[in-house]
Amino acid sequence: MGKQMNSSELDDSWRTWIAENIFCDSDLNSLHQTLLQHGFPEDVVVREIDAAKKSPYIAGAMRLKNRLQKRSWLINALKKLSKMDPANQLVPRLDRLGHQQFFREYYALNRPVVITGMMDDWPALKLWNFDYLRKSFGERQVEVQFGRTTDANYEVNGTKLRRVMRFGEYVDLVESSGETNDFYMTANNSSRNKVALAELWNDVRQVPEYLRSDNPGVTGVPPVSTPVKGVGSH
């Protein structure tokens, strides 16, 4: 959250923060202590957390959360059942799978498949390495999310974990830090980074075999009877 404003009352951004943490089953005592540390009076903190717990809007949202958890339980149960048959663990690898076969045999049936060969012509495969990225884009200012390993709710708190830095500095961290989830250039950072690193988009290709290119607002596999723009029907 941002710095406390000159008021003993919580504004809506703080109330949203409280609600998000309640949805994430955060420890209420931790919320209480955090609010106190930001200078809010004890009575205000107690009142606001109590109001959030009793709010019918939050109660409704929690019921929706419970329904989603039931759906997740069902999906996990189906996943476990599927794993009982060893044959289901064999994910096929197919080179340049055609869109009609992909749609009918995998996408529509929700079956996994590994597709190879679709990125062989991408310049990124030849150009992109640490030295190239540093030399070509090192001075660009990018947005990165930091502190993910110390914040269990880093997705909820993504805004306060943002940091702007030189892309070259970020590349150095990636190269030297090994495997880590502490810092990450996420989709939530894409607005700034898409502009800062715009030229890199020229090094990757679209995959019209599986994604529509005739309508930028709609992506996904088209009906099998509909040829994809730029790709002949099979």
N, C-alpha and C positions, 0 to 999 in steps of 0.2 A: 504494500500500500504506500501511498505518498505520505508526505509529512503532514502531521496534524495541523489543521487550520486553527485560527484563534477562536475556538469555541469549545465549550465543555460537552456539546451535543455531537453525536455521531451523524454524519451525513449519509446519503444513500449508498455511496461507494463502500463505506464501512459496513453498512447493513448487508449489502450484497456479499461482501467478504465473509461475514458471519454465516450467511445462508449457505454459501458454497462449502464452507468448512463443515457445517452440520451435515450437508449431503454426503460429504466424504468421510463421515464418522470420525472427525478429528476430536481430540480430547478437549472437552469444554473448559477444563481448568487451564489448558494451554491458551485457548482463545481469551479467557479472562485475563491471564497474565500479560498476554501480548497487548491487549487494549489498555491495561494499566500502564505498561511501559511506554505507550504512546501518549500518556498524559491525560487520559479520560478518567473522570472521577469514579470511585467505586460504585456509587449508587446508579450512575448512568450505565456502567458496564453490566451490572446485575440486571437492570431493567431491560436493556436491549437484548441480552442473551435470552432472558426469560420470555420476552415478547416474541423472539424468533422461534423458540421452542413451542410456543402456544399458537403461533400464526396458522390459520386455516390454509393459507396459500402454501406454506411450507409443508403442512400435513398432506395436502393434495399432491405436491411434488414428490414427497416421500412414498406415497402409495404408488405413483408412477414408477419410481425407482425400484420398489419391490416387485412390480410386474416385470420390469426389465431384468431383474435378477432371476426371476422364475424362467424367463426366456433363456437367459444364459445357462441356467441349470439344465434345461432341456437340450440345448445345443451341446453342452459338455457330455450329457448322457449319450446322445447320438454318436458323438465322437468316440466315446469309450466303446460303444457297441461295435462301431466300425473297425476299431483296432483289434477286435477279437478274431477277425479273419485276416490272416497274414497276407492274403492276396490284395487286400485294400491298401497295404503299405507300399506297394510297388507303384510309384508315380512314374508314368511313361515320359520319356524324353523324345520329342519330335522336332525335326529340323524344318523351320519355315512352314509351320502348320497353316493350312489355308483357313480363311475366315469362316466358311460354311461348316467345315468339319469341326473347327474350334467351337462354333456356336452350338451346333447340334449335339456333339459328343461330350463337351466339357462344360462350357459356360451355362447352357440351359439345364444341365444335370448337376451342376455344382460339383464337378469332379476336378481334382487337381491335375495339372499337366505342366511339364517343364518344356518351354519352347526355346529352341536354340537357333542361332543364325540371323536373328532379326536386327542385331546391332552391329553386324560385321562391317558396315560401311560408315560407322560413326567416326568422325575425326577425333572425337574425345578419346577413343581407345588408343590413338597414336600420340596425341598431343599432351594429354593431361598427366602431369606428374608434379611433385612438389616444387621442383625448380621452375618449371614452366608457369605454374600458377603464381608463384612468388614474383617472378620477373615481369609477368604481363599484367598482374592485377594487385600486386602487393600493397600499393598505396591507397587502394579503394577502401572506403569506410563501410563496414558491414555490421549487421546486428547478429549477436550470438546470445544464446541462453546459457547462463552459468549457474553453478550451485545446485545442480540437480541431485547430486548424491546426498546432500544435507537437508533436502526439503522433500519429504514424502509426498507432498501435494504439488510437485513442480509444474504439473499441467495446469492446475487451478491458479497457481501463483506465477504463471509464466511472465506476466507483465513486469513484476518487480525483479525478475531474474534476468531481464534483458541488459545487454551491455554492447555499446558501440566500440569497435576497434578496427585497426588496420587488418585487411585480409591477409597480408603477409604474416602478421603476428599470429593470426588464427591458424594459418598453414603450419607455422613453426610448432604450435601446440599439438596439432594433429600428428605431425611427424614424430615428435619427441615423447608424447605422453602414452603411447601404446593404447591398449583397449580401455576405454573409459566411457561412462555415461554422464560425467560431471558437466561437460560443456558440449553444446550441440547447436548446429545451425538448423533450426526447425522450420516447419511450414508456417508457423506463426511469425517468423521473421522475414517472410518472403517479400513483403511489400517493398522494404528498403533494398533487400539483397538482389531482387530481380532487376532493379534499375542499376545498382552498383556493378553487377556482374553480367550485364546484358549481353556482351559479346559471346559469353560461354554458351548461350542458347544456340548459336550457330554451329556448335560442335556436336549437337545431338540431333537426331532425326525424328520426325513423327513416325508413328507406326500405323498407317492408314489401313493395314490389313485387319486391325482390331478396333481402331478408334475412328469415329466419324470426323471428317474434316470439312464437311459442307455446312456445319452449324457450330461455330465456336462455343456456343452456350450449352451444347449437348454432347456428351461423350459416352461411349459405350459401344457394344457390338450391335450392328444393325440387324434387322431381320434377314434371314438367309436369302430371301428373294430380292433384297435390295442391294445392288452393287454399291460398293464403297467408292466415293469420288476419288478418281485417280488410280483406281484398281479395277481391272476388268472382271466381269462376273466369271465364276468358275463353272 
